[in-house]
């Protein structure tokens, strides 16, 4: 057996230290937290867009129904509140109508779309209808 004047090098230990594992976990947790926040934000945006879309469809159908009414019957709709559901409690949206004569043989029709629970205004449409 031969002896060396230099000590034998230490063998490298396999695995990671606790500090390395902690740093890696902190990095992964930060990335996951950012990604989950972005994902939740996107879900909220999709829900809002879906709500606005269904509210716009409701407003469009009300305006189409008003367009089918005769000119003489339109003033009777002034001050009406329409709901998109079977009842006010089951509705998500309301439309408040205002109809008035702006000139001779010319009616102005206004419709305001609101979210029922919050009362937040989502849209407003004003149109004119002539007697001819």
VOMI-921484 format. One record per residue: residue number from 1; residue in three letters; x, y, z of N, C-alpha, C in turn. Coordinates in steps of 0.05 Angstrom, whole numbers. Layout:
+-----+------+--------+--------+--------+--------+---------+--------+--------+--------+--------+
:  nr : rest :  neast : nnorth :    nup : caeast : canorth :   caup :  ceast : cnorth :    cup :
+-----+------+--------+--------+--------+--------+---------+--------+--------+--------+--------+
: NUM :  ala :      X :      Y :      Z :      X :       Y :      Z :      X :      Y :      Z :
...
+-----+------+--------+--------+--------+--------+---------+--------+--------+--------+--------+
This chain:
+-----+------+--------+--------+--------+--------+---------+--------+--------+--------+--------+
:  nr : rest :  neast : nnorth :    nup : caeast : canorth :   caup :  ceast : cnorth :    cup :
+-----+------+--------+--------+--------+--------+---------+--------+--------+--------+--------+
:   1 :  unk :     16 :    -23 :      0 :      0 :       0 :      0 :     17 :     25 :      0 :
:   2 :  unk :      9 :     41 :    -16 :     24 :      65 :    -18 :     10 :     88 :     -4 :
:   3 :  unk :     25 :    104 :      9 :     14 :     127 :     24 :     21 :    152 :      9 :
:   4 :  unk :      2 :    169 :      8 :      6 :     194 :     -7 :     10 :    216 :     13 :
:   5 :  unk :     26 :    235 :      6 :     30 :     258 :     24 :      5 :    276 :     25 :
:   6 :  unk :    -12 :    273 :      4 :    -36 :     291 :      3 :    -60 :    275 :     14 :
:   7 :  unk :    -77 :    288 :     28 :   -101 :     274 :     38 :   -120 :    268 :     15 :
:   8 :  unk :   -136 :    247 :     19 :   -155 :     240 :     -2 :   -177 :    261 :     -4 :
:   9 :  unk :   -186 :    267 :    -28 :   -208 :     287 :    -31 :   -234 :    274 :    -20 :
:  10 :  unk :   -251 :    291 :     -9 :   -276 :     282 :      2 :   -294 :    274 :    -21 :
:  11 :  unk :   -309 :    254 :    -17 :   -327 :     247 :    -38 :   -352 :    265 :    -36 :
:  12 :  unk :   -362 :    273 :    -60 :   -385 :     290 :    -61 :   -410 :    275 :    -51 :
:  13 :  unk :   -426 :    288 :    -35 :   -450 :     276 :    -25 :   -472 :    280 :    -46 :
:  14 :  unk :   -488 :    260 :    -50 :   -510 :     261 :    -69 :   -533 :    276 :    -56 :
:  15 :  unk :   -550 :    291 :    -72 :   -574 :     304 :    -61 :   -570 :    334 :    -59 :
:  16 :  unk :   -591 :    347 :    -49 :   -591 :     376 :    -46 :   -593 :    384 :    -17 :
:  17 :  unk :   -582 :    407 :    -11 :   -583 :     417 :     16 :   -611 :    429 :     22 :
:  18 :  unk :   -617 :    434 :     47 :   -643 :     445 :     54 :   -645 :    473 :     43 :
:  19 :  unk :   -624 :    488 :     42 :   -625 :     516 :     32 :   -632 :    515 :      2 :
:  20 :  unk :   -620 :    497 :    -13 :   -626 :     495 :    -41 :   -656 :    488 :    -46 :
:  21 :  unk :   -666 :    469 :    -31 :   -694 :     461 :    -33 :   -712 :    484 :    -26 :
:  22 :  unk :   -706 :    498 :     -5 :   -723 :     521 :      4 :   -724 :    543 :    -18 :
:  23 :  unk :   -701 :    549 :    -29 :   -700 :     569 :    -50 :   -717 :    560 :    -75 :
:  24 :  unk :   -714 :    535 :    -82 :   -729 :     524 :   -105 :   -759 :    525 :   -100 :
:  25 :  unk :   -767 :    518 :    -76 :   -795 :     519 :    -69 :   -806 :    547 :    -69 :
:  26 :  unk :   -790 :    566 :    -60 :   -799 :     594 :    -59 :   -803 :    605 :    -88 :
:  27 :  unk :   -785 :    597 :   -106 :   -788 :     606 :   -134 :   -812 :    593 :   -146 :
:  28 :  unk :   -817 :    568 :   -142 :   -840 :     554 :   -154 :   -866 :    566 :   -142 :
:  29 :  unk :   -867 :    571 :   -117 :   -891 :     583 :   -104 :   -897 :    610 :   -115 :
:  30 :  unk :   -877 :    626 :   -120 :   -881 :     653 :   -131 :   -892 :    652 :   -159 :
:  31 :  unk :   -881 :    634 :   -175 :   -891 :     631 :   -203 :   -920 :    621 :   -202 :
:  32 :  unk :   -926 :    601 :   -186 :   -953 :     591 :   -184 :   -973 :    612 :   -174 :
:  33 :  unk :   -965 :    628 :   -155 :   -983 :     649 :   -145 :   -989 :    669 :   -167 :
:  34 :  unk :   -969 :    677 :   -182 :   -974 :     696 :   -204 :   -992 :    684 :   -225 :
:  35 :  unk :   -988 :    659 :   -232 :  -1004 :     646 :   -253 :  -1033 :    643 :   -244 :
:  36 :  unk :  -1037 :    635 :   -219 :  -1064 :     631 :   -209 :  -1079 :    658 :   -207 :
:  37 :  unk :  -1065 :    680 :   -200 :  -1078 :     706 :   -200 :  -1087 :    714 :   -228 :
:  38 :  unk :  -1070 :    709 :   -248 :  -1077 :     716 :   -275 :  -1101 :    699 :   -285 :
:  39 :  unk :  -1101 :    674 :   -277 :  -1123 :     656 :   -285 :  -1149 :    665 :   -273 :
:  40 :  unk :  -1149 :    672 :   -247 :  -1174 :     681 :   -234 :  -1184 :    707 :   -246 :
:  41 :  unk :  -1165 :    724 :   -253 :  -1173 :     749 :   -266 :  -1186 :    744 :   -292 :
:  42 :  unk :  -1176 :    725 :   -307 :  -1188 :     719 :   -333 :  -1216 :    707 :   -330 :
:  43 :  unk :  -1220 :    690 :   -310 :  -1246 :     679 :   -305 :  -1266 :    701 :   -298 :
:  44 :  unk :  -1258 :    720 :   -282 :  -1276 :     742 :   -275 :  -1283 :    759 :   -300 :
:  45 :  unk :  -1263 :    763 :   -317 :  -1268 :     778 :   -342 :  -1288 :    764 :   -361 :
:  46 :  unk :  -1285 :    738 :   -363 :  -1303 :     722 :   -379 :  -1331 :    723 :   -368 :
:  47 :  unk :  -1334 :    721 :   -342 :  -1360 :     722 :   -330 :  -1374 :    749 :   -335 :
:  48 :  unk :  -1358 :    771 :   -333 :  -1369 :     798 :   -338 :  -1377 :    801 :   -367 :
:  49 :  unk :  -1360 :    792 :   -385 :  -1366 :     794 :   -413 :  -1391 :    777 :   -420 :
:  50 :  unk :  -1394 :    754 :   -408 :  -1418 :     738 :   -413 :  -1443 :    752 :   -403 :
:  51 :  unk :  -1441 :    765 :   -380 :  -1464 :     779 :   -370 :  -1471 :    803 :   -387 :
:  52 :  unk :  -1452 :    818 :   -397 :  -1457 :     840 :   -414 :  -1470 :    831 :   -440 :
:  53 :  unk :  -1460 :    809 :   -450 :  -1471 :     798 :   -475 :  -1500 :    790 :   -472 :
:  54 :  unk :  -1507 :    776 :   -451 :  -1535 :     768 :   -447 :  -1553 :    793 :   -442 :
:  55 :  unk :  -1542 :    813 :   -428 :  -1557 :     838 :   -424 :  -1562 :    852 :   -450 :
:  56 :  unk :  -1542 :    853 :   -468 :  -1545 :     866 :   -494 :  -1566 :    851 :   -511 :
:  57 :  unk :  -1567 :    825 :   -509 :  -1587 :     810 :   -524 :  -1615 :    816 :   -514 :
:  58 :  unk :  -1618 :    819 :   -488 :  -1644 :     826 :   -476 :  -1652 :    854 :   -485 :
:  59 :  unk :  -1634 :    873 :   -485 :  -1640 :     900 :   -494 :  -1648 :    900 :   -523 :
:  60 :  unk :  -1634 :    885 :   -539 :  -1640 :     884 :   -568 :  -1668 :    872 :   -573 :
:  61 :  unk :  -1675 :    851 :   -558 :  -1702 :     839 :   -561 :  -1724 :    859 :   -553 :
:  62 :  unk :  -1719 :    874 :   -532 :  -1739 :     894 :   -523 :  -1742 :    915 :   -545 :
:  63 :  unk :  -1720 :    925 :   -556 :  -1722 :     945 :   -577 :  -1736 :    934 :   -603 :
:  64 :  unk :  -1731 :    909 :   -609 :  -1745 :     897 :   -632 :  -1775 :    895 :   -627 :
:  65 :  unk :  -1782 :    888 :   -602 :  -1811 :     887 :   -595 :  -1824 :    914 :   -596 :
:  66 :  unk :  -1809 :    935 :   -588 :  -1820 :     962 :   -590 :  -1823 :    971 :   -619 :
:  67 :  unk :  -1804 :    963 :   -636 :  -1805 :     970 :   -664 :  -1830 :    957 :   -677 :
:  68 :  unk :  -1839 :    935 :   -667 :  -1863 :     921 :   -679 :  -1889 :    934 :   -670 :
:  69 :  unk :  -1888 :    951 :   -649 :  -1912 :     964 :   -639 :  -1921 :    987 :   -658 :
:  70 :  unk :  -1946 :    993 :   -658 :  -1956 :    1015 :   -674 :  -1947 :   1041 :   -661 :
:  71 :  unk :  -1945 :   1062 :   -677 :  -1937 :    1088 :   -667 :  -1955 :   1098 :   -645 :
:  72 :  unk :  -1981 :   1095 :   -648 :  -2000 :    1105 :   -629 :  -1998 :   1091 :   -602 :
:  73 :  unk :  -1989 :   1066 :   -601 :  -1987 :    1051 :   -576 :  -1962 :   1056 :   -560 :
:  74 :  unk :  -1942 :   1068 :   -572 :  -1916 :    1071 :   -559 :  -1916 :   1088 :   -534 :
:  75 :  unk :  -1932 :   1109 :   -534 :  -1933 :    1127 :   -510 :  -1942 :   1112 :   -485 :
:  76 :  unk :  -1956 :   1091 :   -488 :  -1965 :    1075 :   -465 :  -1942 :   1061 :   -451 :
:  77 :  unk :  -1919 :   1059 :   -464 :  -1896 :    1045 :   -452 :  -1879 :   1064 :   -434 :
:  78 :  unk :  -1885 :   1090 :   -434 :  -1869 :    1109 :   -419 :  -1869 :   1102 :   -389 :
:  79 :  unk :  -1846 :   1100 :   -377 :  -1843 :    1094 :   -349 :  -1844 :   1064 :   -342 :
:  80 :  unk :  -1846 :   1047 :   -362 :  -1847 :    1018 :   -357 :  -1820 :   1008 :   -348 :
:  81 :  unk :  -1820 :    987 :   -332 :  -1795 :     973 :   -324 :  -1799 :    944 :   -332 :
:  82 :  unk :  -1781 :    934 :   -349 :  -1782 :     907 :   -359 :  -1761 :    890 :   -346 :
:  83 :  unk :  -1767 :    864 :   -342 :  -1749 :     846 :   -329 :  -1743 :    823 :   -349 :
:  84 :  unk :  -1719 :    812 :   -347 :  -1711 :     790 :   -365 :  -1720 :    763 :   -355 :
:  85 :  unk :  -1730 :    761 :   -331 :  -1738 :     735 :   -319 :  -1768 :    734 :   -316 :
:  86 :  unk :  -1777 :    712 :   -304 :  -1805 :     708 :   -299 :  -1817 :    728 :   -280 :
:  87 :  unk :  -1800 :    737 :   -261 :  -1809 :     757 :   -241 :  -1785 :    775 :   -235 :
:  88 :  unk :  -1790 :    796 :   -220 :  -1768 :     814 :   -213 :  -1747 :    800 :   -196 :
:  89 :  unk :  -1755 :    782 :   -179 :  -1736 :     768 :   -161 :  -1718 :    749 :   -177 :
:  90 :  unk :  -1728 :    738 :   -199 :  -1712 :     719 :   -215 :  -1698 :    732 :   -238 :
:  91 :  unk :  -1699 :    758 :   -240 :  -1687 :     772 :   -263 :  -1659 :    781 :   -256 :
:  92 :  unk :  -1642 :    782 :   -276 :  -1615 :     792 :   -273 :  -1613 :    821 :   -283 :
:  93 :  unk :  -1630 :    828 :   -302 :  -1629 :     855 :   -314 :  -1657 :    867 :   -314 :
:  94 :  unk :  -1657 :    894 :   -314 :  -1681 :     910 :   -318 :  -1676 :    930 :   -340 :
:  95 :  unk :  -1698 :    937 :   -353 :  -1697 :     959 :   -373 :  -1718 :    979 :   -366 :
:  96 :  unk :  -1710 :   1004 :   -362 :  -1728 :    1026 :   -357 :  -1733 :   1041 :   -383 :
:  97 :  unk :  -1758 :   1043 :   -390 :  -1765 :    1056 :   -415 :  -1776 :   1084 :   -411 :
:  98 :  unk :  -1769 :   1102 :   -429 :  -1781 :    1129 :   -429 :  -1788 :   1135 :   -458 :
:  99 :  unk :  -1813 :   1143 :   -462 :  -1824 :    1149 :   -488 :  -1838 :   1176 :   -487 :
: 100 :  unk :  -1830 :   1194 :   -504 :  -1843 :    1220 :   -504 :  -1842 :   1232 :   -532 :
: 101 :  unk :  -1860 :   1251 :   -537 :  -1861 :    1264 :   -563 :  -1841 :   1286 :   -563 :
: 102 :  unk :  -1821 :   1284 :   -581 :  -1801 :    1305 :   -582 :  -1808 :   1327 :   -602 :
: 103 :  unk :  -1822 :   1319 :   -622 :  -1833 :    1339 :   -642 :  -1860 :   1328 :   -651 :
: 104 :  unk :  -1873 :   1343 :   -668 :  -1898 :    1334 :   -679 :  -1893 :   1308 :   -696 :
: 105 :  unk :  -1908 :   1288 :   -690 :  -1906 :    1262 :   -704 :  -1878 :   1249 :   -701 :
: 106 :  unk :  -1864 :   1254 :   -680 :  -1838 :    1242 :   -675 :  -1835 :   1235 :   -645 :
: 107 :  unk :  -1831 :   1210 :   -640 :  -1828 :    1200 :   -612 :  -1798 :   1194 :   -607 :
: 108 :  unk :  -1790 :   1200 :   -583 :  -1763 :    1192 :   -574 :  -1766 :   1170 :   -554 :
: 109 :  unk :  -1752 :   1148 :   -559 :  -1754 :    1124 :   -542 :  -1726 :   1120 :   -529 :
: 110 :  unk :  -1726 :   1119 :   -503 :  -1701 :    1114 :   -489 :  -1703 :   1088 :   -472 :
: 111 :  unk :  -1682 :   1073 :   -472 :  -1682 :    1048 :   -457 :  -1655 :   1047 :   -442 :
: 112 :  unk :  -1657 :   1042 :   -416 :  -1633 :    1040 :   -399 :  -1632 :   1012 :   -387 :
: 113 :  unk :  -1610 :    998 :   -394 :  -1605 :     971 :   -384 :  -1590 :    972 :   -358 :
: 114 :  unk :  -1601 :    959 :   -337 :  -1587 :     959 :   -310 :  -1585 :    930 :   -300 :
: 115 :  unk :  -1564 :    926 :   -285 :  -1562 :     901 :   -270 :  -1579 :    903 :   -246 :
: 116 :  unk :  -1597 :    885 :   -242 :  -1618 :     887 :   -221 :  -1606 :    888 :   -193 :
: 117 :  unk :  -1588 :    871 :   -187 :  -1578 :     870 :   -159 :  -1562 :    894 :   -151 :
: 118 :  unk :  -1544 :    903 :   -168 :  -1527 :     926 :   -161 :  -1539 :    953 :   -170 :
: 119 :  unk :  -1557 :    952 :   -189 :  -1568 :     977 :   -199 :  -1549 :    991 :   -219 :
: 120 :  unk :  -1527 :    978 :   -226 :  -1507 :     990 :   -243 :  -1518 :    992 :   -272 :
: 121 :  unk :  -1514 :   1015 :   -284 :  -1523 :    1019 :   -312 :  -1503 :   1005 :   -330 :
: 122 :  unk :  -1513 :    988 :   -348 :  -1496 :     973 :   -367 :  -1498 :    985 :   -395 :
: 123 :  unk :  -1520 :    997 :   -402 :  -1523 :    1008 :   -428 :  -1547 :   1027 :   -430 :
: 124 :  unk :  -1546 :   1044 :   -451 :  -1567 :    1063 :   -455 :  -1570 :   1067 :   -485 :
: 125 :  unk :  -1596 :   1065 :   -494 :  -1602 :    1068 :   -522 :  -1624 :   1089 :   -525 :
: 126 :  unk :  -1621 :   1107 :   -544 :  -1642 :    1126 :   -551 :  -1647 :   1125 :   -581 :
: 127 :  unk :  -1672 :   1124 :   -588 :  -1679 :    1122 :   -617 :  -1704 :   1140 :   -622 :
: 128 :  unk :  -1709 :   1145 :   -647 :  -1731 :    1161 :   -655 :  -1750 :   1145 :   -672 :
: 129 :  unk :  -1776 :   1151 :   -670 :  -1796 :    1137 :   -686 :  -1816 :   1158 :   -697 :
: 130 :  unk :  -1819 :   1158 :   -723 :  -1838 :    1177 :   -735 :  -1865 :   1164 :   -739 :
: 131 :  unk :  -1885 :   1181 :   -742 :  -1912 :    1170 :   -747 :  -1915 :   1160 :   -775 :
: 132 :  unk :  -1899 :   1168 :   -793 :  -1901 :    1160 :   -821 :  -1887 :   1135 :   -827 :
+-----+------+--------+--------+--------+--------+---------+--------+--------+--------+--------+
